Amino acid sequence: MFRVAVTILSLLFAVSACTEVDPNQRQVFRISSGDVSKIQYRHLDAVNAVRQAQGLNPVQLSSQLNAAAKTHARDISRQNRPWHFGSDGSNPIQRVERAGYQGRMLSENISETFENDLETLEAWMRDPVTRAGILHPQARGLGFSWHQDNNGKIWWVQVLGS
């Protein structure tokens, strides 16, 4: 567990230069359109470091799971509600199927925050339910995306599949 914490903390320091201070003294992580791949692969590396520390196989980014995550991030932003149901009544399994993913959806983690992706992963790892999803032994695919509102709030969605 110590190695996991050290890995996550070192990755957090690496992204601290991307953070700016909001006038309300709240840390806001601003994302530009050119940051998409960088953030997705940094998140993938962090998830795989956590999984490796637990003796689990690595996961790979899935374009279908990324699409399902992106669609849901936009939708929960529009709903202004961090939950697992789409505005059309869809659930995570249906969204993953719609995106064309051939495997089984194992876990969907969501967050509404001003924090960056690694701080969000760290929070998910502290919660037993979201942690179990990230460390699911059958996980092979990862989808990770977000929607950032004009005020800086980020709606993160992570999907893991077999």
C-alpha positions in Angstrom: 0.0 0.0 0.0 2.9 2.3 0.7 4.2 1.9 -2.9 0.7 2.8 -4.2 0.6 6.0 -2.1 4.1 7.0 -3.2 3.3 6.4 -6.9 0.1 8.4 -6.7 1.8 11.2 -4.8 4.7 11.4 -7.2 2.3 11.6 -10.1 0.4 14.4 -8.3 3.5 16.5 -8.1 4.1 16.0 -11.8 0.8 17.6 -12.7 0.9 20.4 -10.1 2.2 22.8 -12.7 -1.1 22.5 -14.6 -3.1 23.9 -11.6 -4.1 27.5 -11.3 -5.6 29.3 -8.3 -9.3 30.4 -8.6 -10.2 33.8 -7.1 -12.2 32.0 -4.5 -8.9 30.3 -3.3 -10.1 27.0 -4.7 -7.6 25.0 -6.8 -9.0 24.6 -10.3 -7.4 22.2 -12.7 -7.9 23.6 -16.2 -7.9 21.2 -19.2 -7.1 22.3 -22.7 -8.2 20.3 -25.8 -4.6 19.3 -26.4 -4.4 17.6 -23.0 -6.8 14.7 -23.8 -4.3 12.0 -24.7 -1.8 13.2 -22.0 -4.4 13.0 -19.3 -5.9 9.7 -20.4 -2.5 8.0 -20.6 -1.3 9.5 -17.3 -4.5 8.1 -15.7 -3.9 4.8 -17.3 -0.3 4.7 -16.0 -1.5 5.6 -12.5 -4.3 2.9 -12.5 -1.8 0.3 -13.8 0.7 1.3 -11.1 -2.0 0.7 -8.4 -3.0 -2.5 -10.0 0.6 -3.8 -10.3 1.2 -3.0 -6.6 -1.7 -5.3 -5.9 -0.4 -8.1 -8.2 -3.1 -7.5 -10.8 -2.7 -7.4 -14.6 -2.6 -4.0 -16.3 -5.5 -2.6 -18.2 -5.5 -0.9 -21.6 -7.3 2.1 -22.9 -10.4 1.2 -24.9 -11.8 3.7 -27.4 -15.3 2.3 -26.9 -15.0 2.7 -23.1 -13.6 6.2 -23.5 -16.6 7.1 -25.7 -19.0 5.7 -23.1 -17.2 7.7 -20.4 -17.2 10.9 -22.5 -20.9 10.6 -23.3 -21.8 10.1 -19.6 -19.5 12.9 -18.4 -21.3 15.4 -20.7 -24.7 14.1 -19.7 -24.2 14.3 -15.9 -22.8 17.8 -16.4 -26.0 18.8 -18.2 -28.0 17.2 -15.5 -25.8 18.9 -12.9 -26.0 15.6 -11.0 -23.2 13.1 -10.4 -25.0 9.8 -10.7 -24.9 6.6 -12.8 -28.1 7.1 -14.8 -28.2 9.0 -18.1 -30.9 11.6 -18.8 -32.4 9.1 -21.2 -32.7 6.6 -18.3 -29.6 4.6 -19.5 -27.4 2.7 -17.1 -23.6 2.1 -17.4 -24.1 -1.3 -19.0 -26.3 0.1 -21.7 -23.9 3.0 -22.4 -21.0 0.6 -22.8 -23.0 -1.6 -25.2 -24.1 1.4 -27.2 -20.4 2.4 -27.6 -19.7 -1.0 -29.1 -17.7 -2.5 -26.4 -17.6 -6.3 -26.8 -16.5 -7.1 -23.2 -18.5 -6.9 -20.0 -18.8 -3.6 -18.1 -17.4 -4.1 -14.6 -17.3 -0.7 -12.9 -18.2 2.9 -13.5 -16.7 5.6 -11.2 -17.8 9.2 -11.3 -16.8 12.4 -9.7 -17.8 16.0 -9.6 -14.8 18.1 -8.6 -12.3 20.9 -9.3 -9.4 18.5 -8.8 -7.2 16.9 -11.4 -7.4 13.3 -12.6 -4.8 11.9 -10.2 -6.4 13.6 -7.2 -9.7 12.1 -8.3 -8.1 8.6 -8.6 -6.6 9.0 -5.1 -10.1 9.8 -3.8 -11.6 6.8 -5.6 -8.9 4.6 -4.1 -9.9 5.7 -0.6 -13.5 4.6 -1.1 -14.0 0.8 -0.7 -16.6 0.6 -3.5 -14.7 2.6 -6.2 -11.4 1.0 -5.1 -12.9 -2.5 -5.7 -13.9 -1.5 -9.2 -10.4 -0.2 -10.1 -8.9 -3.4 -8.6 -11.4 -5.8 -10.2 -9.3 -8.9 -11.1 -11.1 -9.4 -14.4 -10.5 -5.8 -15.7 -8.8 -5.6 -19.1 -10.1 -2.4 -20.5 -10.3 1.2 -19.2 -12.3 4.2 -20.4 -11.6 7.6 -18.9 -13.0 10.9 -19.9 -14.5 14.1 -18.5 -16.4 17.3 -19.2 -15.3 20.6 -17.8 -17.8 23.3 -17.1 -17.0 27.0 -17.7 -16.5 27.5 -14.0 -13.8 24.8 -14.0 -15.8 22.0 -12.4 -14.9 18.7 -13.9 -17.2 15.7 -14.3 -14.8 12.7 -14.4 -16.0 9.2 -15.5 -13.9 6.1 -15.4 -15.3 2.8 -16.9 -13.6 -0.6 -16.5 -14.5 -3.6 -18.6 -13.4 -7.3 -18.9 
